[in-house]
Amino acid sequence: MSQNRSVELDDVQGLMRFGYKHLTEACFLLLHVKDPAAARAWLAQAPVTSAVKADPLPETALHVALTSEGLRALEVAPDLLTRFSDEFVAGMASDAARARRLGDIGANDPRGWKWGAGERVPHVAVLLYARSGRLAAWEQEIEAQCGAGFVRIERLSTSDLHGVEPFGFVDGISQPHIDWERKRPVRDQDQLEYSNVSCLGEFLLGYPNEYGLYTPRPLLTPQRDPGGLLPRAEDAPDQADLGRNGCYLVLRQLHQDVQGFWCELDRQAEGNADLRERLAAAMVGRKKNGEPLVAPSGEPADNDAPAQRSNLNNFTYETDPRGLHCPLGAHIRRMNPRNADLPGGPGGILSRLWRMLGFNTATLQQDLVASTRFHRLLRRGRTFGAGVAPTLSATQASPGVETGIYFICLVANIKRQFEFVQSAWVMGSKFAGLTGESDPLLGHRLPDPGDSPTDGFSIPQADGPDRRLTGLPQFVTVQGGAYFFLPGIRALRYLATTNSKGA
Ligand code: HEM
């Protein structure tokens, strides 16, 4: 078993390694297969961008991802399909239980989605990126190439808001640091300190994950790959690995009610502009300029100092256990509690045992939150619509504007990563011992299954009871979504051959 083979970057789709900030234009084409043979012919030679660094930087990039419906439409052998994860095979909008867990109820109900449910589950997503002014020609060229095999069901056009999401906050600051060099030791015991470094296998299939295991993925007998297109599995060298160098891609279209967000905060702040900004920052966990509310040293961030970008992500919540600087339920604290497997404490066997048994009451909240390292997401989203024009005062944004985020995340395990975060941390009304609230940005505000409210938000105060916001309306609405497989490039070529159709 050649455990430490280096990563075949030329086989990995570049989106795993690059966010393409220089490619400011992008659109996502959602396609249906209309002629399987012609569709396969295009997939066999589609100009997919790899993860090898290019110098100069590329002018355009293209990525291809497929849903399980897409694999069926391409007539991939049914037994091969079932070797993918259950969530992928079922699809994001497949059943009421999943919808409830993900918070896709009420206004988020898949029955109201623009795409992603019923007949409008895409088969293939073609993600196109280009330098400013170059997208139209690039898109035309690709559409001409794939027109024989596919029909377009939706075009998701993005907008360049210069790194700021529509509510007005700098986004894309915190990302897991992927261990491309495979230097991080495979962990089989508790990790005592939070680390931003993640094992490659948390994101790329075919490599060890944070459990030191290989996430299940389709492995095939070599007879099913007579051309030897696929890499061999590291953990089973007699098998061809259809998953290696690929991952799952979660795409959700999230509409943001910018007007509603700022008006509500204005109402809560009774027109006090300074308080309105502070409440908004408390909900996000960062100020608009990206500065975290918990400073790297554990001190509150200095209001006047301009944020140093390199410093924006170098913190944990260990010094703020009560949430006095960053509320426990703030968006970024829910999305990444930055904790280790055990609550913090001194070294030594006794202390460790004490913490393992949960006797460390000072860190009870941390104890109520699962270890972060098994639930990281690599975000690759883009914004759509106009956001808030900086010249407008916050409360004057036009109502009903179509703006928001195409949330994209890449993971090796949809259930343990995206679905866990979305259900336990975004929608969970008991996160970190809180009650009556869900994610302040993303919550649907409907009562939870136990009929408790979820429309509150608590901001702990040093000198008294929590400041409690209640009756928050919904700010973010899901308008579409799907689970995709973003294959390694060799796997994509394999799926395009008739060998993937089986006997
Ligand atoms: C319209 C919807 C959303 C908005 C406006 C939004 C906004 C933000 C902002 C402003 C940040 C701080 C910037 C940063 O740390 O990079 C952030 C961080 C983050 N968000 Fe969201 N977000 C949205 C949806 C989601 C969803 C659906 C998820 C996952 C299910 C998510 C997961 C994360 C994660 C993992 C971080 C980084 C946290 C950290 O590592 O500290 N976000 N988001």
Boltz pocket constraint, residues with backbone or C-beta under 6 A from the ligand:
constraints:
  - pocket:
      binder: B
      contacts: [[A, 165], [A, 166], [A, 167], [A, 169], [A, 170], [A, 171], [A, 172], [A, 173], [A, 174], [A, 175], [A, 254], [A, 255], [A, 256], [A, 284], [A, 286], [A, 331], [A, 332], [A, 333], [A, 335], [A, 336], [A, 377], [A, 404], [A, 405], [A, 407], [A, 418], [A, 421], [A, 422], [A, 426], [A, 441], [A, 442], [A, 476]]
      max_distance: 6.0
